[in-house]
Amino acid sequence: MTQDFESENYTNYLHTFDLGAAASLVTAGFELISLDKNNPRKVQFIFRREIGIEKVVDEYWQDRLEVKARALFDNIKMLKNRIYSE
């Protein structure tokens, strides 16, 4: 991880292993705080918990989230680049 999140309350952050959910959050305007690569088999995406973030995640899982397709695709590529370049 790029920051020490253990010193802060875990509930201040939203964590997900799902690339699609992470890309959707970035596309919806939420800031990716860090990537946790401690598990060699998967990456955890960490976002600061903000107003509306749970709603976006719920809409994503319910297949009701509407975002711009090209922006989503670009953010998926950006996240993959961050996963494999750091």
Phi, psi and omega in degrees: 000151181273344179226160178269099183274350180291334180285341178256163180295127181303329183286351177283355185232149173254130182244138175212146173264353187275118180299318180297317178295318180296315179296323178295319178295317178297317180296327179280358174103009178270143185274127172285121183275316185197165171245132176256112182251023181297328176272119183292348183262342180204157182250139175255129179265135185238125179238145173289132180290120180231166178301129177093350185292321179295324179298317179296317179297315178300316179296323177299309183291335178272002182060040179240358182284131177246120177224166178288128187299314182294321178297319178298313179299316179299322180288327174297314178298317180299315180295319177298319176299318179293324179296314189267353182255344182272000000 
